[in-house]
Amino acid sequence: MTENEILIAASSIKNLKGLTVNEMLFHSNLMNEFDLAVNEKNLSKIKFILNALNLNHESIQEIIKKIAT
């Protein structure tokens, strides 16, 4: 997916409040793209997807830390 396609997919879900990261990824159809980025250890793409879903910096850093180890 291109960055623009990721942004469009992320913006397709309206109410993010109360959803887990997995639920956000599922409902925006970004789960496969995220899993691919994780498998490739593509940290910049992981950050881009999580930013597109409006996760805060601390949450993103926590997820990146878990993936990178």
N, CA, C and O atoms as CSV, one atom per row, in Angstrom:
chain,resi,resn,atom,element,x,y,z
A,1,MET,N,N,0.842,-1.188,0.000
A,1,MET,CA,C,0.000,0.000,0.000
A,1,MET,C,C,0.883,1.246,0.000
A,1,MET,O,O,1.962,1.273,0.592
A,2,THR,N,N,0.398,2.246,-0.667
A,2,THR,CA,C,1.101,3.528,-0.640
A,2,THR,C,C,0.736,4.265,0.648
A,2,THR,O,O,-0.218,3.904,1.337
A,3,GLU,N,N,1.509,5.298,0.957
A,3,GLU,CA,C,1.199,6.094,2.151
A,3,GLU,C,C,-0.175,6.731,2.035
A,3,GLU,O,O,-0.906,6.818,3.021
A,4,ASN,N,N,-0.528,7.172,0.846
A,4,ASN,CA,C,-1.838,7.784,0.642
A,4,ASN,C,C,-2.962,6.765,0.872
A,4,ASN,O,O,-3.985,7.094,1.473
A,5,GLU,N,N,-2.775,5.541,0.400
A,5,GLU,CA,C,-3.780,4.497,0.620
A,5,GLU,C,C,-3.916,4.180,2.111
A,5,GLU,O,O,-5.018,3.932,2.598
A,6,ILE,N,N,-2.804,4.190,2.825
A,6,ILE,CA,C,-2.835,3.959,4.274
A,6,ILE,C,C,-3.613,5.071,4.971
A,6,ILE,O,O,-4.434,4.803,5.848
A,7,LEU,N,N,-3.354,6.315,4.583
A,7,LEU,CA,C,-4.072,7.450,5.186
A,7,LEU,C,C,-5.566,7.368,4.919
A,7,LEU,O,O,-6.372,7.646,5.807
A,8,ILE,N,N,-5.938,6.993,3.716
A,8,ILE,CA,C,-7.362,6.860,3.369
A,8,ILE,C,C,-8.001,5.751,4.194
A,8,ILE,O,O,-9.096,5.923,4.729
A,9,ALA,N,N,-7.320,4.615,4.296
A,9,ALA,CA,C,-7.848,3.487,5.076
A,9,ALA,C,C,-7.997,3.862,6.546
A,9,ALA,O,O,-9.007,3.544,7.173
A,10,ALA,N,N,-6.990,4.537,7.093
A,10,ALA,CA,C,-7.038,4.935,8.501
A,10,ALA,C,C,-8.161,5.924,8.765
A,10,ALA,O,O,-8.786,5.890,9.825
A,11,SER,N,N,-8.416,6.791,7.823
A,11,SER,CA,C,-9.465,7.794,8.021
A,11,SER,C,C,-10.862,7.219,7.801
A,11,SER,O,O,-11.858,7.897,8.056
A,12,SER,N,N,-10.943,5.985,7.333
A,12,SER,CA,C,-12.249,5.387,7.048
A,12,SER,C,C,-13.014,5.005,8.308
A,12,SER,O,O,-14.230,4.822,8.264
A,13,ILE,N,N,-12.315,4.883,9.424
A,13,ILE,CA,C,-13.022,4.564,10.662
A,13,ILE,C,C,-13.234,5.849,11.454
A,13,ILE,O,O,-12.319,6.653,11.627
A,14,LYS,N,N,-14.432,6.014,11.918
A,14,LYS,CA,C,-14.829,7.281,12.539
A,14,LYS,C,C,-14.513,7.334,14.030
A,14,LYS,O,O,-13.819,8.244,14.483
A,15,ASN,N,N,-15.006,6.382,14.784
A,15,ASN,CA,C,-14.856,6.414,16.241
A,15,ASN,C,C,-13.731,5.494,16.677
A,15,ASN,O,O,-13.903,4.279,16.775
A,16,LEU,N,N,-12.577,6.093,16.938
A,16,LEU,CA,C,-11.431,5.317,17.387
A,16,LEU,C,C,-11.394,5.167,18.897
A,16,LEU,O,O,-10.724,4.279,19.423
A,17,LYS,N,N,-12.115,6.035,19.591
A,17,LYS,CA,C,-12.087,6.004,21.058
A,17,LYS,C,C,-12.571,4.657,21.567
A,17,LYS,O,O,-13.599,4.131,21.138
A,18,GLY,N,N,-11.797,4.121,22.492
A,18,GLY,CA,C,-12.182,2.868,23.112
A,18,GLY,C,C,-11.745,1.628,22.347
A,18,GLY,O,O,-11.890,0.516,22.855
A,19,LEU,N,N,-11.216,1.790,21.143
A,19,LEU,CA,C,-10.768,0.637,20.375
A,19,LEU,C,C,-9.317,0.312,20.704
A,19,LEU,O,O,-8.506,1.203,20.952
A,20,THR,N,N,-9.010,-0.973,20.701
A,20,THR,CA,C,-7.615,-1.376,20.849
A,20,THR,C,C,-6.902,-1.134,19.526
A,20,THR,O,O,-7.539,-0.881,18.503
A,21,VAL,N,N,-5.575,-1.215,19.555
A,21,VAL,CA,C,-4.806,-1.043,18.321
A,21,VAL,C,C,-5.205,-2.118,17.314
A,21,VAL,O,O,-5.372,-1.829,16.129
A,22,ASN,N,N,-5.357,-3.353,17.781
A,22,ASN,CA,C,-5.764,-4.430,16.868
A,22,ASN,C,C,-7.130,-4.151,16.245
A,22,ASN,O,O,-7.337,-4.406,15.059
A,23,GLU,N,N,-8.052,-3.635,17.035
A,23,GLU,CA,C,-9.379,-3.310,16.502
A,23,GLU,C,C,-9.289,-2.193,15.468
A,23,GLU,O,O,-9.960,-2.247,14.437
A,24,MET,N,N,-8.459,-1.176,15.740
A,24,MET,CA,C,-8.268,-0.095,14.771
A,24,MET,C,C,-7.695,-0.629,13.458
A,24,MET,O,O,-8.157,-0.273,12.374
A,25,LEU,N,N,-6.682,-1.490,13.577
A,25,LEU,CA,C,-6.068,-2.067,12.385
A,25,LEU,C,C,-7.074,-2.912,11.610
A,25,LEU,O,O,-7.124,-2.852,10.382
A,26,PHE,N,N,-7.867,-3.693,12.320
A,26,PHE,CA,C,-8.864,-4.548,11.677
A,26,PHE,C,C,-9.927,-3.725,10.957
A,26,PHE,O,O,-10.205,-3.963,9.781
A,27,HIS,N,N,-10.517,-2.765,11.651
A,27,HIS,CA,C,-11.621,-1.985,11.084
A,27,HIS,C,C,-11.181,-1.069,9.945
A,27,HIS,O,O,-11.992,-0.696,9.098
A,28,SER,N,N,-9.904,-0.709,9.923
A,28,SER,CA,C,-9.403,0.135,8.832
A,28,SER,C,C,-8.792,-0.698,7.706
A,28,SER,O,O,-8.255,-0.148,6.745
A,29,ASN,N,N,-8.873,-2.014,7.825
A,29,ASN,CA,C,-8.286,-2.929,6.837
A,29,ASN,C,C,-6.781,-2.743,6.678
A,29,ASN,O,O,-6.236,-2.929,5.590
A,30,LEU,N,N,-6.120,-2.377,7.762
A,30,LEU,CA,C,-4.669,-2.199,7.749
A,30,LEU,C,C,-3.922,-3.325,8.475
A,30,LEU,O,O,-2.699,-3.274,8.608
A,31,MET,N,N,-4.650,-4.332,8.941
A,31,MET,CA,C,-4.025,-5.410,9.696
A,31,MET,C,C,-2.947,-6.117,8.877
A,31,MET,O,O,-1.837,-6.315,9.370
A,32,ASN,N,N,-3.248,-6.497,7.650
A,32,ASN,CA,C,-2.269,-7.204,6.823
A,32,ASN,C,C,-1.061,-6.333,6.532
A,32,ASN,O,O,0.074,-6.806,6.563
A,33,GLU,N,N,-1.303,-5.057,6.247
A,33,GLU,CA,C,-0.208,-4.132,5.959
A,33,GLU,C,C,0.689,-3.958,7.186
A,33,GLU,O,O,1.914,-3.918,7.069
A,34,PHE,N,N,0.073,-3.855,8.351
A,34,PHE,CA,C,0.824,-3.719,9.596
A,34,PHE,C,C,1.628,-4.991,9.876
A,34,PHE,O,O,2.809,-4.920,10.216
A,35,ASP,N,N,0.987,-6.151,9.732
A,35,ASP,CA,C,1.683,-7.421,9.961
A,35,ASP,C,C,2.868,-7.590,9.019
A,35,ASP,O,O,3.921,-8.079,9.428
A,36,LEU,N,N,2.706,-7.194,7.781
A,36,LEU,CA,C,3.798,-7.258,6.810
A,36,LEU,C,C,4.962,-6.371,7.260
A,36,LEU,O,O,6.122,-6.779,7.207
A,37,ALA,N,N,4.638,-5.162,7.697
A,37,ALA,CA,C,5.672,-4.242,8.178
A,37,ALA,C,C,6.377,-4.808,9.406
A,37,ALA,O,O,7.592,-4.664,9.544
A,38,VAL,N,N,5.629,-5.446,10.296
A,38,VAL,CA,C,6.220,-6.057,11.487
A,38,VAL,C,C,7.146,-7.197,11.089
A,38,VAL,O,O,8.264,-7.298,11.595
A,39,ASN,N,N,6.687,-8.051,10.186
A,39,ASN,CA,C,7.513,-9.184,9.742
A,39,ASN,C,C,8.799,-8.718,9.075
A,39,ASN,O,O,9.836,-9.373,9.183
A,40,GLU,N,N,8.726,-7.589,8.387
A,40,GLU,CA,C,9.905,-7.028,7.715
A,40,GLU,C,C,10.729,-6.144,8.646
A,40,GLU,O,O,11.787,-5.644,8.264
A,41,LYS,N,N,10.232,-5.954,9.883
A,41,LYS,CA,C,10.861,-5.024,10.849
A,41,LYS,C,C,11.024,-3.628,10.229
A,41,LYS,O,O,12.026,-2.949,10.453
A,42,ASN,N,N,10.025,-3.220,9.450
A,42,ASN,CA,C,10.015,-1.912,8.793
A,42,ASN,C,C,9.432,-0.895,9.780
A,42,ASN,O,O,8.244,-0.574,9.744
A,43,LEU,N,N,10.304,-0.401,10.656
A,43,LEU,CA,C,9.853,0.470,11.743
A,43,LEU,C,C,9.251,1.772,11.245
A,43,LEU,O,O,8.315,2.289,11.855
A,44,SER,N,N,9.766,2.310,10.153
A,44,SER,CA,C,9.206,3.571,9.649
A,44,SER,C,C,7.779,3.367,9.138
A,44,SER,O,O,6.935,4.247,9.309
A,45,LYS,N,N,7.499,2.232,8.517
A,45,LYS,CA,C,6.133,1.963,8.044
A,45,LYS,C,C,5.202,1.692,9.218
A,45,LYS,O,O,4.047,2.119,9.215
A,46,ILE,N,N,5.706,0.985,10.217
A,46,ILE,CA,C,4.904,0.729,11.420
A,46,ILE,C,C,4.519,2.049,12.065
A,46,ILE,O,O,3.357,2.261,12.410
A,47,LYS,N,N,5.489,2.934,12.228
A,47,LYS,CA,C,5.213,4.254,12.821
A,47,LYS,C,C,4.215,5.029,11.973
A,47,LYS,O,O,3.314,5.674,12.509
A,48,PHE,N,N,4.370,4.971,10.648
A,48,PHE,CA,C,3.463,5.700,9.763
A,48,PHE,C,C,2.029,5.210,9.938
A,48,PHE,O,O,1.104,6.015,10.043
A,49,ILE,N,N,1.846,3.902,9.969
A,49,ILE,CA,C,0.497,3.339,10.123
A,49,ILE,C,C,-0.099,3.736,11.470
A,49,ILE,O,O,-1.258,4.146,11.540
A,50,LEU,N,N,0.679,3.619,12.530
A,50,LEU,CA,C,0.169,3.963,13.858
A,50,LEU,C,C,-0.126,5.454,13.978
A,50,LEU,O,O,-1.097,5.844,14.626
A,51,ASN,N,N,0.703,6.288,13.359
A,51,ASN,CA,C,0.426,7.729,13.324
A,51,ASN,C,C,-0.863,8.009,12.562
A,51,ASN,O,O,-1.660,8.854,12.968
A,52,ALA,N,N,-1.063,7.300,11.460
A,52,ALA,CA,C,-2.276,7.491,10.659
A,52,ALA,C,C,-3.519,7.153,11.463
A,52,ALA,O,O,-4.592,7.710,11.232
A,53,LEU,N,N,-3.366,6.233,12.410
A,53,LEU,CA,C,-4.484,5.855,13.279
A,53,LEU,C,C,-4.597,6.767,14.498
A,53,LEU,O,O,-5.412,6.530,15.390
A,54,ASN,N,N,-3.772,7.809,14.527
A,54,ASN,CA,C,-3.798,8.818,15.590
A,54,ASN,C,C,-3.413,8.299,16.962
A,54,ASN,O,O,-3.910,8.787,17.977
A,55,LEU,N,N,-2.533,7.317,16.996
A,55,LEU,CA,C,-2.001,6.887,18.290
A,55,LEU,C,C,-1.044,7.946,18.792
A,55,LEU,O,O,-0.386,8.623,18.003
A,56,ASN,N,N,-0.967,8.089,20.105
A,56,ASN,CA,C,-0.054,9.083,20.663
A,56,ASN,C,C,1.382,8.565,20.626
A,56,ASN,O,O,1.626,7.367,20.482
A,57,HIS,N,N,2.314,9.485,20.759
A,57,HIS,CA,C,3.736,9.181,20.633
A,57,HIS,C,C,4.182,8.091,21.614
A,57,HIS,O,O,4.938,7.192,21.244
A,58,GLU,N,N,3.723,8.172,22.839
A,58,GLU,CA,C,4.130,7.203,23.852
A,58,GLU,C,C,3.664,5.795,23.491
A,58,GLU,O,O,4.414,4.833,23.655
A,59,SER,N,N,2.449,5.671,23.009
A,59,SER,CA,C,1.921,4.360,22.615
A,59,SER,C,C,2.697,3.787,21.439
A,59,SER,O,O,3.005,2.596,21.404
A,60,ILE,N,N,3.006,4.640,20.485
A,60,ILE,CA,C,3.775,4.197,19.320
A,60,ILE,C,C,5.150,3.710,19.757
A,60,ILE,O,O,5.605,2.655,19.316
A,61,GLN,N,N,5.813,4.475,20.622
A,61,GLN,CA,C,7.142,4.094,21.091
A,61,GLN,C,C,7.108,2.757,21.835
A,61,GLN,O,O,8.021,1.943,21.693
A,62,GLU,N,N,6.078,2.535,22.613
A,62,GLU,CA,C,5.928,1.282,23.347
A,62,GLU,C,C,5.776,0.098,22.395
A,62,GLU,O,O,6.368,-0.960,22.610
A,63,ILE,N,N,4.988,0.278,21.356
A,63,ILE,CA,C,4.778,-0.784,20.360
A,63,ILE,C,C,6.077,-1.042,19.601
A,63,ILE,O,O,6.459,-2.195,19.396
A,64,ILE,N,N,6.750,0.018,19.186
A,64,ILE,CA,C,8.017,-0.120,18.463
A,64,ILE,C,C,9.043,-0.863,19.324
A,64,ILE,O,O,9.767,-1.728,18.832
A,65,LYS,N,N,9.095,-0.521,20.587
A,65,LYS,CA,C,10.047,-1.168,21.502
A,65,LYS,C,C,9.802,-2.666,21.566
A,65,LYS,O,O,10.747,-3.454,21.560
A,66,LYS,N,N,8.529,-3.064,21.627
A,66,LYS,CA,C,8.189,-4.499,21.688
A,66,LYS,C,C,8.563,-5.200,20.385
A,66,LYS,O,O,9.040,-6.335,20.403
A,67,ILE,N,N,8.350,-4.540,19.278
A,67,ILE,CA,C,8.628,-5.139,17.968
A,67,ILE,C,C,10.119,-5.244,17.718
A,67,ILE,O,O,10.590,-6.236,17.161
A,68,ALA,N,N,10.855,-4.243,18.118
A,68,ALA,CA,C,12.291,-4.174,17.821
A,68,ALA,C,C,13.111,-5.178,18.632
A,68,ALA,O,O,14.250,-5.481,18.276
A,69,THR,N,N,12.536,-5.694,19.721
A,69,THR,CA,C,13.316,-6.624,20.552
A,69,THR,C,C,13.095,-8.061,20.153
A,69,THR,O,O,13.677,-8.965,20.753
